[in-house]
Structure formats: C-alpha cells, structure tokens
Amino acid sequence: MTGRRAHASTCPPHRFRYTVPVAGTSREKTPRLGCRFYRTDAGSEPVRDWLKSLPTEVRKDIGSDIQQVQWRWPVGKPLVDGFGGGLFEVRTSCDSDIYRVLFCLDGSTMVLLHGFKKKSQRTPMSDLDLARKRQRTLEEDS
C-alpha cells in the first residue's frame, strides 16, 4: 500500500510514504532494521531531544524517512549516504532546509547517533566527529 502525505507543506511531495517492501513473493510484516536512540552515560538521548525541538512537520518527515530506511534497508542515495566505517546518514529536506540524522548499525538495529540541520554544502567535521565518538562508545560497550 502506498500513499502520499496528506498534510499541506512545502516539503517534497514526491516521496511515497507508508510502503511495505516486497522481498521475493511474500510481503514482509516487520521492518528489516530495528531503530533506537543513542543513550549517553547520563541517560539522555540527544537525537530524541533534538527531534522534539523541531517543528512537527519536520519531525514527521524525518521520522518517515527513518521508517523508510528501516523497511527498505539497504538504501542508497538520495535517502541514505555513507561516510565509511559503518557510519551513515538519513537525508531529509523540508521547506528548503536540509536535515541529517547520522546512524550506525548494531546488528540489525539502526542506532541514531546525532541529528542536525545542515547549513553548508559539506557536513561539518564537528558533527561527524561527534557521531564517530558516539559510535566508538557504542562499539566499546558491546
């Protein structure tokens, strides 16, 4: 089942939402990847906090894009890009703004490491460094 978003927004309407992928001849009933937020030692979840600070429409679009990655993994551009070393980004555009959620895989689970609004063509090194630091912490704890 596919459908377009019903809300009025200047976010790209070309993306189909709420699709269930077909693998082989039977429909999958669960996503290919689980999803969880990175949690600091203090118990905070930085990506969840960042998402809560965004406007509702932007949150919906980012959430929908993350859901697409969960159901359709592996996914390439334009929705997902990789930085090497197991670090990836979900790429969302809404109202002429660009948002990124950096994630890694822990088995068959996406771990959302860092989120930010992109302000330049290149991803800032500070954002990449922070995501890689969180990724290393996650790998050390495993």
Secondary structure, DSSP 8 states (H G I E B T S, - for coil): --B---S--SS-TTS-BS---EETTEE-SS-SSEEEE---TTS--HHHHHHHTS-HHHHHHHHHHHHHHHHH-S--TTTEEEEETTEEEEEEEETTEEEEEEEEEETTEEEEEEEEEE-SSS--HHHHHHHHHHHHHHHHH-
